[in-house]
Amino acid sequence: STTVKEYWDLGIDTPDIPYDVVQTYLVSDLERTDELYQTLLPRCSNPLYGLHMQDLRVLGEMEHNGLSIDWASMGAAQTQAEAELKELDASIKQFLPSDTMAEWFNVSSGDHLSALLYGGTITRQVGTPYQRTFKSGPRTGESVTAYRWESCSHTFPRLVEPPEGSELKKDGFFSTDESTLLAISENKAVHGLVTSLLRRSVLEKLVGTYYAGLVKICAKYNWTDGLIHGVFNQCRVITGRLSSEKPNRQNFPPELNQFIVSRF
């Protein structure tokens, strides 16, 4: 009978190989793996080897069973979070030295936030539209809107002194990560601004990584059962600890607990 390897040699992918052929290959592979394990086991005095094999079975079952999610409630939470993000963006832009800056200021940009908090200059490219007419080629005589680009600089006054050691390699810019923001949060001049930035960071991660991100992961891996499966790794981290990915089920934030539905 035809073997899995012969199908592979013909360029046929595993999902397209007859089930009984793949099953025979899998059983044989598992038997050889177990035989190797039984052979090596007497040579291994560390009891963790046996524990590893038991863990492997448990983790495999955890991956298969997955997590049941209340997707409708999580979608409603995403809508609410996105609305709050818009409000926070508006409140942050109130600290800009000019109202006209609100059109191009990027609240997600570390450079822009550094300039807003600690002062500095932001240079951006500004396009001036004009009508361009093709003089040759298949589109000769056709007019389209094109842009002439030029640099435009905007200088921000300093609202607060940057903490010691917060300088970045990029000259004139400073860190705006969570620890740095917490270090300046007690300054009355920027307390409201920093509070908004910290809250925005939390919501942005919730929406991008979890509320919307988990939906994208399910679509990417074609999980049509409504469950989040993921992967648990025993031999990935150099310290030997367990890790998780696609998604990282070990680091779900507390805000996600309310959407996990127990089936037991």
Rosetta constraint file for C-alpha pairs under 8 A:
AtomPair CA 2 CA 6 HARMONIC 6.37 0.50
AtomPair CA 2 CA 7 HARMONIC 7.36 0.50
AtomPair CA 2 CA 21 HARMONIC 7.66 0.50
AtomPair CA 3 CA 7 HARMONIC 6.61 0.50
AtomPair CA 3 CA 21 HARMONIC 6.54 0.50
AtomPair CA 3 CA 25 HARMONIC 7.77 0.50
AtomPair CA 4 CA 8 HARMONIC 6.25 0.50
AtomPair CA 4 CA 14 HARMONIC 7.89 0.50
AtomPair CA 4 CA 17 HARMONIC 7.36 0.50
AtomPair CA 4 CA 21 HARMONIC 6.40 0.50
AtomPair CA 4 CA 22 HARMONIC 6.39 0.50
AtomPair CA 4 CA 25 HARMONIC 6.76 0.50
AtomPair CA 5 CA 9 HARMONIC 6.07 0.50
AtomPair CA 6 CA 10 HARMONIC 6.40 0.50
AtomPair CA 7 CA 11 HARMONIC 6.65 0.50
AtomPair CA 7 CA 12 HARMONIC 5.42 0.50
AtomPair CA 7 CA 13 HARMONIC 7.69 0.50
AtomPair CA 7 CA 17 HARMONIC 6.94 0.50
AtomPair CA 8 CA 12 HARMONIC 5.14 0.50
AtomPair CA 8 CA 13 HARMONIC 6.37 0.50
AtomPair CA 8 CA 14 HARMONIC 7.44 0.50
AtomPair CA 12 CA 16 HARMONIC 6.47 0.50
AtomPair CA 12 CA 17 HARMONIC 6.92 0.50
AtomPair CA 13 CA 17 HARMONIC 6.76 0.50
AtomPair CA 14 CA 22 HARMONIC 7.56 0.50
AtomPair CA 17 CA 21 HARMONIC 6.98 0.50
AtomPair CA 17 CA 22 HARMONIC 6.70 0.50
AtomPair CA 18 CA 22 HARMONIC 6.55 0.50
AtomPair CA 19 CA 23 HARMONIC 5.99 0.50
AtomPair CA 20 CA 24 HARMONIC 6.15 0.50
AtomPair CA 21 CA 25 HARMONIC 6.38 0.50
AtomPair CA 22 CA 26 HARMONIC 6.10 0.50
AtomPair CA 23 CA 27 HARMONIC 6.15 0.50
AtomPair CA 24 CA 28 HARMONIC 6.23 0.50
AtomPair CA 25 CA 29 HARMONIC 6.07 0.50
AtomPair CA 26 CA 30 HARMONIC 6.12 0.50
AtomPair CA 27 CA 31 HARMONIC 6.14 0.50
AtomPair CA 28 CA 32 HARMONIC 6.24 0.50
AtomPair CA 29 CA 33 HARMONIC 6.16 0.50
AtomPair CA 30 CA 34 HARMONIC 6.09 0.50
AtomPair CA 31 CA 35 HARMONIC 6.05 0.50
AtomPair CA 32 CA 36 HARMONIC 6.15 0.50
AtomPair CA 33 CA 37 HARMONIC 6.23 0.50
AtomPair CA 34 CA 38 HARMONIC 6.11 0.50
AtomPair CA 35 CA 39 HARMONIC 6.18 0.50
AtomPair CA 36 CA 40 HARMONIC 6.21 0.50
AtomPair CA 37 CA 41 HARMONIC 5.85 0.50
AtomPair CA 38 CA 42 HARMONIC 7.45 0.50
AtomPair CA 40 CA 44 HARMONIC 6.72 0.50
AtomPair CA 41 CA 49 HARMONIC 7.69 0.50
AtomPair CA 41 CA 50 HARMONIC 7.92 0.50
AtomPair CA 44 CA 49 HARMONIC 7.23 0.50
AtomPair CA 47 CA 51 HARMONIC 6.62 0.50
AtomPair CA 48 CA 52 HARMONIC 5.94 0.50
AtomPair CA 49 CA 53 HARMONIC 6.69 0.50
AtomPair CA 50 CA 54 HARMONIC 6.66 0.50
AtomPair CA 51 CA 55 HARMONIC 6.10 0.50
AtomPair CA 52 CA 56 HARMONIC 6.09 0.50
AtomPair CA 53 CA 57 HARMONIC 6.71 0.50
AtomPair CA 54 CA 58 HARMONIC 6.54 0.50
AtomPair CA 55 CA 59 HARMONIC 5.99 0.50
AtomPair CA 56 CA 60 HARMONIC 6.04 0.50
AtomPair CA 56 CA 234 HARMONIC 7.95 0.50
AtomPair CA 57 CA 61 HARMONIC 6.32 0.50
AtomPair CA 58 CA 62 HARMONIC 6.25 0.50
AtomPair CA 59 CA 63 HARMONIC 6.17 0.50
AtomPair CA 59 CA 232 HARMONIC 6.50 0.50
AtomPair CA 60 CA 64 HARMONIC 6.25 0.50
AtomPair CA 60 CA 232 HARMONIC 7.98 0.50
AtomPair CA 61 CA 65 HARMONIC 6.01 0.50
AtomPair CA 62 CA 66 HARMONIC 6.00 0.50
AtomPair CA 62 CA 229 HARMONIC 7.79 0.50
AtomPair CA 63 CA 229 HARMONIC 5.01 0.50
AtomPair CA 63 CA 230 HARMONIC 5.94 0.50
AtomPair CA 63 CA 231 HARMONIC 6.14 0.50
AtomPair CA 63 CA 232 HARMONIC 7.27 0.50
AtomPair CA 64 CA 229 HARMONIC 6.28 0.50
AtomPair CA 65 CA 229 HARMONIC 6.94 0.50
AtomPair CA 66 CA 227 HARMONIC 5.57 0.50
AtomPair CA 66 CA 228 HARMONIC 5.11 0.50
AtomPair CA 66 CA 229 HARMONIC 4.12 0.50
AtomPair CA 66 CA 230 HARMONIC 7.35 0.50
AtomPair CA 67 CA 227 HARMONIC 5.29 0.50
AtomPair CA 67 CA 228 HARMONIC 5.01 0.50
AtomPair CA 67 CA 229 HARMONIC 6.45 0.50
AtomPair CA 67 CA 260 HARMONIC 6.78 0.50
AtomPair CA 67 CA 261 HARMONIC 7.47 0.50
AtomPair CA 68 CA 226 HARMONIC 6.80 0.50
AtomPair CA 68 CA 227 HARMONIC 4.91 0.50
AtomPair CA 68 CA 228 HARMONIC 6.70 0.50
AtomPair CA 68 CA 260 HARMONIC 5.85 0.50
AtomPair CA 68 CA 261 HARMONIC 5.22 0.50
AtomPair CA 68 CA 262 HARMONIC 6.97 0.50
AtomPair CA 68 CA 263 HARMONIC 7.62 0.50
AtomPair CA 69 CA 226 HARMONIC 7.14 0.50
AtomPair CA 69 CA 227 HARMONIC 6.50 0.50
AtomPair CA 69 CA 228 HARMONIC 7.52 0.50
AtomPair CA 69 CA 259 HARMONIC 5.53 0.50
AtomPair CA 69 CA 260 HARMONIC 4.75 0.50
AtomPair CA 69 CA 261 HARMONIC 5.57 0.50
AtomPair CA 70 CA 74 HARMONIC 6.33 0.50
AtomPair CA 70 CA 259 HARMONIC 5.02 0.50
AtomPair CA 70 CA 260 HARMONIC 6.37 0.50
AtomPair CA 70 CA 261 HARMONIC 6.45 0.50
AtomPair CA 71 CA 75 HARMONIC 6.00 0.50
AtomPair CA 71 CA 259 HARMONIC 7.32 0.50
AtomPair CA 72 CA 76 HARMONIC 6.36 0.50
AtomPair CA 73 CA 77 HARMONIC 6.28 0.50
AtomPair CA 73 CA 259 HARMONIC 6.79 0.50
AtomPair CA 74 CA 78 HARMONIC 6.20 0.50
AtomPair CA 74 CA 211 HARMONIC 6.29 0.50
AtomPair CA 74 CA 259 HARMONIC 6.24 0.50
AtomPair CA 75 CA 79 HARMONIC 6.36 0.50
AtomPair CA 75 CA 211 HARMONIC 6.77 0.50
AtomPair CA 76 CA 80 HARMONIC 6.32 0.50
AtomPair CA 77 CA 81 HARMONIC 6.05 0.50
AtomPair CA 77 CA 211 HARMONIC 7.73 0.50
AtomPair CA 78 CA 82 HARMONIC 6.06 0.50
AtomPair CA 78 CA 207 HARMONIC 6.05 0.50
AtomPair CA 78 CA 211 HARMONIC 5.72 0.50
AtomPair CA 78 CA 212 HARMONIC 7.41 0.50
AtomPair CA 79 CA 83 HARMONIC 6.30 0.50
AtomPair CA 80 CA 84 HARMONIC 6.34 0.50
AtomPair CA 81 CA 85 HARMONIC 6.14 0.50
AtomPair CA 81 CA 203 HARMONIC 6.29 0.50
AtomPair CA 81 CA 207 HARMONIC 7.12 0.50
AtomPair CA 82 CA 86 HARMONIC 6.43 0.50
AtomPair CA 82 CA 203 HARMONIC 7.92 0.50
AtomPair CA 82 CA 207 HARMONIC 7.44 0.50
AtomPair CA 83 CA 87 HARMONIC 6.58 0.50
AtomPair CA 84 CA 88 HARMONIC 6.16 0.50
AtomPair CA 85 CA 89 HARMONIC 6.09 0.50
AtomPair CA 85 CA 200 HARMONIC 6.24 0.50
AtomPair CA 85 CA 203 HARMONIC 6.99 0.50
AtomPair CA 85 CA 204 HARMONIC 7.53 0.50
AtomPair CA 86 CA 90 HARMONIC 6.31 0.50
AtomPair CA 87 CA 91 HARMONIC 6.28 0.50
AtomPair CA 88 CA 92 HARMONIC 6.09 0.50
AtomPair CA 88 CA 196 HARMONIC 6.00 0.50
AtomPair CA 88 CA 197 HARMONIC 7.79 0.50
AtomPair CA 88 CA 200 HARMONIC 6.59 0.50
AtomPair CA 89 CA 93 HARMONIC 6.20 0.50
AtomPair CA 89 CA 107 HARMONIC 6.77 0.50
AtomPair CA 90 CA 94 HARMONIC 6.51 0.50
AtomPair CA 91 CA 95 HARMONIC 7.58 0.50
AtomPair CA 91 CA 193 HARMONIC 7.78 0.50
AtomPair CA 91 CA 196 HARMONIC 7.45 0.50
AtomPair CA 92 CA 96 HARMONIC 7.76 0.50
AtomPair CA 92 CA 107 HARMONIC 7.75 0.50
AtomPair CA 92 CA 193 HARMONIC 5.96 0.50
AtomPair CA 92 CA 196 HARMONIC 6.71 0.50
AtomPair CA 92 CA 197 HARMONIC 7.40 0.50
AtomPair CA 93 CA 102 HARMONIC 6.03 0.50
AtomPair CA 93 CA 105 HARMONIC 7.81 0.50
AtomPair CA 94 CA 99 HARMONIC 7.78 0.50
AtomPair CA 95 CA 116 HARMONIC 7.80 0.50
AtomPair CA 95 CA 193 HARMONIC 7.41 0.50
AtomPair CA 96 CA 101 HARMONIC 6.86 0.50
AtomPair CA 96 CA 102 HARMONIC 7.33 0.50
AtomPair CA 96 CA 116 HARMONIC 6.91 0.50
AtomPair CA 97 CA 101 HARMONIC 7.81 0.50
AtomPair CA 97 CA 156 HARMONIC 6.87 0.50
AtomPair CA 97 CA 157 HARMONIC 7.68 0.50
AtomPair CA 98 CA 102 HARMONIC 7.69 0.50
AtomPair CA 101 CA 105 HARMONIC 5.77 0.50
AtomPair CA 105 CA 112 HARMONIC 6.79 0.50
AtomPair CA 106 CA 112 HARMONIC 6.35 0.50
AtomPair CA 107 CA 112 HARMONIC 6.96 0.50
AtomPair CA 107 CA 113 HARMONIC 6.62 0.50
AtomPair CA 108 CA 113 HARMONIC 7.85 0.50
AtomPair CA 109 CA 113 HARMONIC 6.29 0.50
AtomPair CA 110 CA 114 HARMONIC 5.97 0.50
AtomPair CA 110 CA 175 HARMONIC 7.36 0.50
AtomPair CA 110 CA 176 HARMONIC 6.27 0.50
AtomPair CA 111 CA 115 HARMONIC 6.28 0.50
AtomPair CA 111 CA 122 HARMONIC 7.66 0.50
AtomPair CA 111 CA 173 HARMONIC 6.60 0.50
AtomPair CA 111 CA 174 HARMONIC 7.98 0.50
AtomPair CA 112 CA 116 HARMONIC 6.22 0.50
AtomPair CA 112 CA 122 HARMONIC 6.90 0.50
AtomPair CA 113 CA 117 HARMONIC 6.10 0.50
AtomPair CA 113 CA 176 HARMONIC 6.89 0.50
AtomPair CA 114 CA 118 HARMONIC 5.65 0.50
AtomPair CA 114 CA 119 HARMONIC 6.97 0.50
AtomPair CA 114 CA 120 HARMONIC 7.66 0.50
AtomPair CA 114 CA 173 HARMONIC 5.89 0.50
AtomPair CA 114 CA 174 HARMONIC 5.64 0.50
AtomPair CA 114 CA 175 HARMONIC 6.79 0.50
AtomPair CA 114 CA 176 HARMONIC 6.32 0.50
AtomPair CA 115 CA 119 HARMONIC 4.42 0.50
AtomPair CA 115 CA 120 HARMONIC 4.64 0.50
AtomPair CA 115 CA 121 HARMONIC 6.44 0.50
AtomPair CA 115 CA 122 HARMONIC 7.08 0.50
AtomPair CA 115 CA 155 HARMONIC 7.92 0.50
AtomPair CA 115 CA 156 HARMONIC 5.94 0.50
AtomPair CA 115 CA 157 HARMONIC 7.96 0.50
AtomPair CA 115 CA 158 HARMONIC 7.67 0.50
AtomPair CA 115 CA 173 HARMONIC 7.07 0.50
AtomPair CA 116 CA 120 HARMONIC 7.59 0.50
AtomPair CA 116 CA 156 HARMONIC 6.04 0.50
AtomPair CA 116 CA 157 HARMONIC 7.42 0.50
AtomPair CA 116 CA 158 HARMONIC 7.20 0.50
AtomPair CA 116 CA 159 HARMONIC 7.31 0.50
AtomPair CA 117 CA 158 HARMONIC 6.16 0.50
AtomPair CA 117 CA 159 HARMONIC 5.31 0.50
AtomPair CA 117 CA 160 HARMONIC 6.06 0.50
AtomPair CA 117 CA 190 HARMONIC 7.80 0.50
AtomPair CA 118 CA 157 HARMONIC 7.42 0.50
AtomPair CA 118 CA 158 HARMONIC 4.57 0.50
AtomPair CA 118 CA 159 HARMONIC 5.80 0.50
AtomPair CA 118 CA 160 HARMONIC 5.59 0.50
AtomPair CA 118 CA 161 HARMONIC 6.11 0.50
AtomPair CA 118 CA 162 HARMONIC 6.00 0.50
AtomPair CA 118 CA 174 HARMONIC 7.51 0.50
AtomPair CA 119 CA 155 HARMONIC 7.35 0.50
AtomPair CA 119 CA 156 HARMONIC 4.80 0.50
AtomPair CA 119 CA 157 HARMONIC 4.67 0.50
AtomPair CA 119 CA 158 HARMONIC 3.84 0.50
AtomPair CA 119 CA 159 HARMONIC 6.81 0.50
AtomPair CA 120 CA 155 HARMONIC 5.66 0.50
AtomPair CA 120 CA 156 HARMONIC 5.29 0.50
AtomPair CA 120 CA 157 HARMONIC 6.93 0.50
AtomPair CA 120 CA 158 HARMONIC 7.40 0.50
AtomPair CA 120 CA 172 HARMONIC 6.64 0.50
AtomPair CA 120 CA 173 HARMONIC 7.44 0.50
AtomPair CA 121 CA 153 HARMONIC 6.49 0.50
AtomPair CA 121 CA 154 HARMONIC 5.45 0.50
AtomPair CA 121 CA 155 HARMONIC 4.29 0.50
AtomPair CA 121 CA 156 HARMONIC 6.17 0.50
AtomPair CA 122 CA 153 HARMONIC 5.62 0.50
AtomPair CA 122 CA 154 HARMONIC 5.25 0.50
AtomPair CA 122 CA 155 HARMONIC 6.46 0.50
AtomPair CA 123 CA 151 HARMONIC 6.46 0.50
AtomPair CA 123 CA 152 HARMONIC 5.54 0.50
AtomPair CA 123 CA 153 HARMONIC 4.27 0.50
AtomPair CA 123 CA 154 HARMONIC 6.38 0.50
AtomPair CA 124 CA 151 HARMONIC 5.67 0.50
AtomPair CA 124 CA 152 HARMONIC 5.39 0.50
AtomPair CA 124 CA 153 HARMONIC 6.43 0.50
AtomPair CA 125 CA 149 HARMONIC 6.11 0.50
AtomPair CA 125 CA 150 HARMONIC 5.53 0.50
AtomPair CA 125 CA 151 HARMONIC 4.69 0.50
AtomPair CA 125 CA 152 HARMONIC 6.10 0.50
AtomPair CA 126 CA 149 HARMONIC 5.47 0.50
AtomPair CA 126 CA 150 HARMONIC 5.48 0.50
AtomPair CA 126 CA 151 HARMONIC 6.20 0.50
AtomPair CA 126 CA 152 HARMONIC 6.46 0.50
AtomPair CA 127 CA 147 HARMONIC 5.24 0.50
AtomPair CA 127 CA 148 HARMONIC 5.30 0.50
AtomPair CA 127 CA 149 HARMONIC 4.40 0.50
AtomPair CA 127 CA 150 HARMONIC 6.59 0.50
AtomPair CA 128 CA 147 HARMONIC 5.14 0.50
AtomPair CA 128 CA 148 HARMONIC 5.10 0.50
AtomPair CA 128 CA 149 HARMONIC 6.41 0.50
AtomPair CA 129 CA 145 HARMONIC 6.36 0.50
AtomPair CA 129 CA 146 HARMONIC 5.58 0.50
AtomPair CA 129 CA 147 HARMONIC 4.38 0.50
AtomPair CA 129 CA 148 HARMONIC 6.48 0.50
AtomPair CA 130 CA 145 HARMONIC 5.70 0.50
AtomPair CA 130 CA 146 HARMONIC 5.49 0.50
AtomPair CA 130 CA 147 HARMONIC 5.98 0.50
AtomPair CA 130 CA 148 HARMONIC 7.50 0.50
AtomPair CA 131 CA 143 HARMONIC 6.22 0.50
AtomPair CA 131 CA 144 HARMONIC 5.64 0.50
AtomPair CA 131 CA 145 HARMONIC 4.78 0.50
AtomPair CA 131 CA 146 HARMONIC 6.10 0.50
AtomPair CA 132 CA 143 HARMONIC 5.39 0.50
AtomPair CA 132 CA 144 HARMONIC 5.36 0.50
AtomPair CA 132 CA 145 HARMONIC 6.08 0.50
AtomPair CA 132 CA 146 HARMONIC 6.08 0.50
AtomPair CA 133 CA 140 HARMONIC 7.48 0.50
AtomPair CA 133 CA 141 HARMONIC 5.86 0.50
AtomPair CA 133 CA 142 HARMONIC 5.50 0.50
AtomPair CA 133 CA 143 HARMONIC 4.23 0.50
AtomPair CA 133 CA 144 HARMONIC 6.49 0.50
AtomPair CA 134 CA 139 HARMONIC 6.09 0.50
AtomPair CA 134 CA 140 HARMONIC 4.79 0.50
AtomPair CA 134 CA 141 HARMONIC 5.36 0.50
AtomPair CA 134 CA 142 HARMONIC 5.63 0.50
AtomPair CA 134 CA 143 HARMONIC 6.52 0.50
AtomPair CA 135 CA 139 HARMONIC 7.92 0.50
AtomPair CA 135 CA 140 HARMONIC 5.00 0.50
AtomPair CA 135 CA 141 HARMONIC 6.08 0.50
AtomPair CA 136 CA 140 HARMONIC 4.72 0.50
AtomPair CA 136 CA 141 HARMONIC 7.77 0.50
AtomPair CA 159 CA 189 HARMONIC 6.82 0.50
AtomPair CA 159 CA 190 HARMONIC 6.96 0.50
AtomPair CA 160 CA 184 HARMONIC 7.75 0.50
AtomPair CA 160 CA 187 HARMONIC 7.67 0.50
AtomPair CA 160 CA 189 HARMONIC 7.22 0.50
AtomPair CA 160 CA 190 HARMONIC 7.10 0.50
AtomPair CA 162 CA 166 HARMONIC 6.62 0.50
AtomPair CA 162 CA 167 HARMONIC 7.98 0.50
AtomPair CA 162 CA 174 HARMONIC 6.96 0.50
AtomPair CA 162 CA 184 HARMONIC 7.84 0.50
AtomPair CA 163 CA 180 HARMONIC 7.01 0.50
AtomPair CA 163 CA 183 HARMONIC 7.03 0.50
AtomPair CA 163 CA 184 HARMONIC 7.29 0.50
AtomPair CA 166 CA 174 HARMONIC 5.41 0.50
AtomPair CA 166 CA 175 HARMONIC 5.29 0.50
AtomPair CA 166 CA 180 HARMONIC 7.09 0.50
AtomPair CA 167 CA 172 HARMONIC 7.73 0.50
AtomPair CA 167 CA 173 HARMONIC 6.36 0.50
AtomPair CA 167 CA 174 HARMONIC 4.51 0.50
AtomPair CA 167 CA 175 HARMONIC 6.37 0.50
AtomPair CA 168 CA 172 HARMONIC 7.74 0.50
AtomPair CA 168 CA 173 HARMONIC 5.75 0.50
AtomPair CA 168 CA 174 HARMONIC 5.13 0.50
AtomPair CA 168 CA 175 HARMONIC 6.28 0.50
AtomPair CA 169 CA 173 HARMONIC 7.84 0.50
AtomPair CA 175 CA 180 HARMONIC 6.54 0.50
AtomPair CA 176 CA 180 HARMONIC 5.85 0.50
AtomPair CA 176 CA 181 HARMONIC 6.03 0.50
AtomPair CA 177 CA 181 HARMONIC 6.24 0.50
AtomPair CA 178 CA 182 HARMONIC 6.13 0.50
AtomPair CA 178 CA 198 HARMONIC 6.84 0.50
AtomPair CA 179 CA 183 HARMONIC 6.29 0.50
AtomPair CA 180 CA 184 HARMONIC 6.76 0.50
AtomPair CA 181 CA 185 HARMONIC 5.96 0.50
AtomPair CA 181 CA 194 HARMONIC 6.25 0.50
AtomPair CA 181 CA 198 HARMONIC 7.50 0.50
AtomPair CA 182 CA 186 HARMONIC 7.83 0.50
AtomPair CA 182 CA 194 HARMONIC 7.77 0.50
AtomPair CA 184 CA 190 HARMONIC 7.69 0.50
AtomPair CA 184 CA 191 HARMONIC 7.73 0.50
AtomPair CA 184 CA 194 HARMONIC 7.78 0.50
AtomPair CA 185 CA 190 HARMONIC 6.83 0.50
AtomPair CA 185 CA 191 HARMONIC 5.08 0.50
AtomPair CA 185 CA 194 HARMONIC 5.79 0.50
AtomPair CA 185 CA 195 HARMONIC 7.18 0.50
AtomPair CA 186 CA 190 HARMONIC 7.96 0.50
AtomPair CA 186 CA 191 HARMONIC 5.95 0.50
AtomPair CA 187 CA 191 HARMONIC 5.65 0.50
AtomPair CA 188 CA 192 HARMONIC 7.83 0.50
AtomPair CA 190 CA 194 HARMONIC 5.95 0.50
AtomPair CA 191 CA 195 HARMONIC 6.10 0.50
AtomPair CA 192 CA 196 HARMONIC 6.31 0.50
AtomPair CA 193 CA 197 HARMONIC 6.26 0.50
AtomPair CA 194 CA 198 HARMONIC 6.11 0.50
AtomPair CA 195 CA 199 HARMONIC 6.25 0.50
AtomPair CA 196 CA 200 HARMONIC 5.99 0.50
AtomPair CA 197 CA 201 HARMONIC 6.20 0.50
AtomPair CA 198 CA 202 HARMONIC 6.60 0.50
AtomPair CA 199 CA 203 HARMONIC 6.38 0.50
AtomPair CA 200 CA 204 HARMONIC 5.89 0.50
AtomPair CA 201 CA 205 HARMONIC 6.32 0.50
AtomPair CA 202 CA 206 HARMONIC 6.27 0.50
AtomPair CA 203 CA 207 HARMONIC 6.12 0.50
AtomPair CA 204 CA 208 HARMONIC 5.91 0.50
AtomPair CA 205 CA 209 HARMONIC 5.38 0.50
AtomPair CA 205 CA 210 HARMONIC 7.21 0.50
AtomPair CA 206 CA 210 HARMONIC 5.20 0.50
AtomPair CA 206 CA 211 HARMONIC 6.06 0.50
AtomPair CA 207 CA 211 HARMONIC 4.70 0.50
AtomPair CA 207 CA 212 HARMONIC 5.55 0.50
AtomPair CA 207 CA 213 HARMONIC 7.14 0.50
AtomPair CA 208 CA 212 HARMONIC 5.54 0.50
AtomPair CA 208 CA 213 HARMONIC 5.36 0.50
AtomPair CA 209 CA 213 HARMONIC 4.44 0.50
AtomPair CA 209 CA 214 HARMONIC 6.86 0.50
AtomPair CA 210 CA 214 HARMONIC 5.11 0.50
AtomPair CA 210 CA 215 HARMONIC 7.93 0.50
AtomPair CA 211 CA 215 HARMONIC 7.09 0.50
AtomPair CA 212 CA 216 HARMONIC 6.53 0.50
AtomPair CA 213 CA 217 HARMONIC 6.32 0.50
AtomPair CA 214 CA 218 HARMONIC 6.25 0.50
AtomPair CA 214 CA 228 HARMONIC 7.90 0.50
AtomPair CA 214 CA 247 HARMONIC 7.40 0.50
AtomPair CA 215 CA 219 HARMONIC 6.38 0.50
AtomPair CA 216 CA 220 HARMONIC 6.04 0.50
AtomPair CA 217 CA 221 HARMONIC 6.25 0.50
AtomPair CA 217 CA 246 HARMONIC 7.10 0.50
AtomPair CA 217 CA 247 HARMONIC 7.32 0.50
AtomPair CA 218 CA 222 HARMONIC 5.77 0.50
AtomPair CA 218 CA 223 HARMONIC 5.04 0.50
AtomPair CA 218 CA 224 HARMONIC 7.48 0.50
AtomPair CA 218 CA 226 HARMONIC 8.00 0.50
AtomPair CA 218 CA 227 HARMONIC 7.96 0.50
AtomPair CA 218 CA 228 HARMONIC 6.83 0.50
AtomPair CA 219 CA 223 HARMONIC 6.42 0.50
AtomPair CA 219 CA 224 HARMONIC 7.89 0.50
AtomPair CA 223 CA 227 HARMONIC 6.80 0.50
AtomPair CA 223 CA 228 HARMONIC 7.43 0.50
AtomPair CA 223 CA 229 HARMONIC 7.99 0.50
AtomPair CA 230 CA 244 HARMONIC 7.27 0.50
AtomPair CA 230 CA 245 HARMONIC 6.05 0.50
AtomPair CA 230 CA 246 HARMONIC 4.85 0.50
AtomPair CA 230 CA 247 HARMONIC 5.33 0.50
AtomPair CA 230 CA 248 HARMONIC 7.15 0.50
AtomPair CA 230 CA 249 HARMONIC 7.09 0.50
AtomPair CA 231 CA 244 HARMONIC 5.57 0.50
AtomPair CA 231 CA 245 HARMONIC 5.34 0.50
AtomPair CA 231 CA 246 HARMONIC 6.08 0.50
AtomPair CA 231 CA 247 HARMONIC 7.35 0.50
AtomPair CA 231 CA 248 HARMONIC 7.84 0.50
AtomPair CA 232 CA 242 HARMONIC 7.02 0.50
AtomPair CA 232 CA 243 HARMONIC 5.82 0.50
AtomPair CA 232 CA 244 HARMONIC 4.44 0.50
AtomPair CA 232 CA 245 HARMONIC 6.65 0.50
AtomPair CA 233 CA 237 HARMONIC 8.00 0.50
AtomPair CA 233 CA 242 HARMONIC 5.83 0.50
AtomPair CA 233 CA 243 HARMONIC 5.08 0.50
AtomPair CA 233 CA 244 HARMONIC 5.83 0.50
AtomPair CA 233 CA 245 HARMONIC 7.91 0.50
AtomPair CA 234 CA 240 HARMONIC 7.05 0.50
AtomPair CA 234 CA 241 HARMONIC 6.84 0.50
AtomPair CA 234 CA 242 HARMONIC 5.04 0.50
AtomPair CA 234 CA 243 HARMONIC 6.67 0.50
AtomPair CA 235 CA 240 HARMONIC 6.48 0.50
AtomPair CA 235 CA 241 HARMONIC 7.98 0.50
AtomPair CA 235 CA 242 HARMONIC 7.60 0.50
AtomPair CA 236 CA 240 HARMONIC 7.50 0.50
AtomPair CA 236 CA 242 HARMONIC 7.82 0.50
AtomPair CA 236 CA 243 HARMONIC 7.07 0.50
AtomPair CA 237 CA 241 HARMONIC 6.18 0.50
AtomPair CA 237 CA 242 HARMONIC 7.18 0.50
AtomPair CA 237 CA 243 HARMONIC 6.83 0.50
AtomPair CA 243 CA 248 HARMONIC 7.76 0.50
AtomPair CA 243 CA 250 HARMONIC 7.39 0.50
AtomPair CA 244 CA 248 HARMONIC 4.69 0.50
AtomPair CA 244 CA 249 HARMONIC 6.01 0.50
AtomPair CA 244 CA 250 HARMONIC 6.20 0.50
AtomPair CA 245 CA 249 HARMONIC 6.90 0.50
AtomPair CA 248 CA 252 HARMONIC 7.16 0.50
AtomPair CA 252 CA 256 HARMONIC 6.50 0.50
AtomPair CA 252 CA 257 HARMONIC 7.97 0.50
AtomPair CA 253 CA 257 HARMONIC 7.52 0.50
AtomPair CA 256 CA 260 HARMONIC 6.92 0.50
